[in-house]
Amino acid sequence: MTTPTGHAVIPLHRNRNFRLLWTGSAGAFLGLFALETAMPLLILGTWSSPALTSVFAAVQTTTTVLCGAPAGWLLDRYDRRKLLVLAETARAVALATLALALWLGQLTIAHVITIAVVLGSMQTVGTARMLLVRASVPDEQLTAAVTGEEVRNNAAELAGPPLGGVLFALSPVLPLLAATTLFTVSAGLTWLVRLPARTQPPAASGEVLKGLTAALRERAMRAAILVLMLINSVAWIAQLVTIVLLQQHGVAPWLVGLVVAGFAVGALAGTMLVAPLQRRLGPGALLLVVGLAQVPTLAGLALSLGPWWAALMCLCFGLGLPQVRVLLDVLVIRQIPDERRGQALSGVFTLLSLSLPIGMIGAGMLMNYSTPRTTLLTLASVLLLGVACATFSRSVRTARWPGKQ
């Protein structure tokens, strides 16, 4: 395979920088998803306070939102490789101190909240790995590289939570030590990455939000971001509502967990559909198709035909999720100049982070005054409305894959 300029393209599996980033990221994501189970269990086991688990999650999310724009500015101004090494090292050190405090019996609430702040803030800097991948592979391989990352993420999402639970059952300190080790390995592998120096001038001071505002000025990108935000938020909210719906019908907790795992199983299986769908549809049309396809699955969940039917609907919903990240890359990220890409990427993820708690609060209030079934149908209606609005953007409908304009 050669580039349009005639240069040979190195296959991804032989690309040293890509392999280092992919392997390190696989460990880091596995550690993060393991912590999603281990941290609530640790807090509940130590203080027996469900409220404190909510506080931990809220602090982590709030920190991510607040640090999004400044982190984007840093990513555009300084060495992204070193920033990612710093982020992974900070997470490893923070979790090591938590493991030590737990082992010594000196764990405090303030310490746990500090960990939430570190994890939340470093998550924003962690987006550097997406930018490093773009610098590691030629444009012709970007879509394949992003698809490979999606396989990794979905595998980690599927394996991480049960791994965290199993390690915690053996000893509460084990998931913390495992995550510490995985973040340390990720930092070391990232340090070994060697990339050419960036040629674009760094972002100027005082322009923290310029990358995002430039993206939002484009009608096509506004429409794409709207649909992507809706799909992302609806996916997480649907999991919560499905759990509530199944519990109200007396489904056993172990079976509830199995049903909800259908989202991750579907997403992992959906990675095999990425290439075939891309050959048949442009990115804009694919975005609209994915959004529309989620609507009947939400309505299907609302039918309440039993846990196995719910598992099937969750799996069908998950099939379209791998397309979302690829479409975010093509329709939004690649449209931003590299010198503004860190700000734009952090800004988009900040919007995604904001949409999730807002949607969760709205869904919670709706379930409080109605039923989970009504909430699912409302989610389907909102998603359908968002996709319908995006169809009016000719730029979205006629968008083409890079290299096919």
Secondary structure, DSSP 4 states (H G I P E B T S, - for coil): -B-TTSPBPPPGGG-HHHHHHHHHHHHHHHHHHHHHHHHHHHHHHHH--HHHHHHHHHHHHHHHHHHHHHHHHHHHHS-HHHHHHHHHHHHHHHHHHHHHHHHHT---HHHHHHHHHHHHHHHHHTTHHHHHHHHHS-GGGHHHHHHHHHHHHHHHHHHHHHHHHHHHHH-TTHHHHHHHHHHHHHHHHHHT---PPP-SPPPPTT-TTHHHHHHHHSHHHHHHHHHHHHHHHHHHHHHHHHHHHHHHTT--HHHHHHHHHHHHHHHHHHGGGHHHHHHHS-HHHHHHHHHHHHHHHHHHHHT---HHHHHHHHHHHHHTHHHHHHHHHHHTGGGS-HHHHHHHHHHHHHHHHHHHHHHHHHHHHHHHHS-HHHHHHHHHHHHHHHHHHHTT-HHHHT---TT--
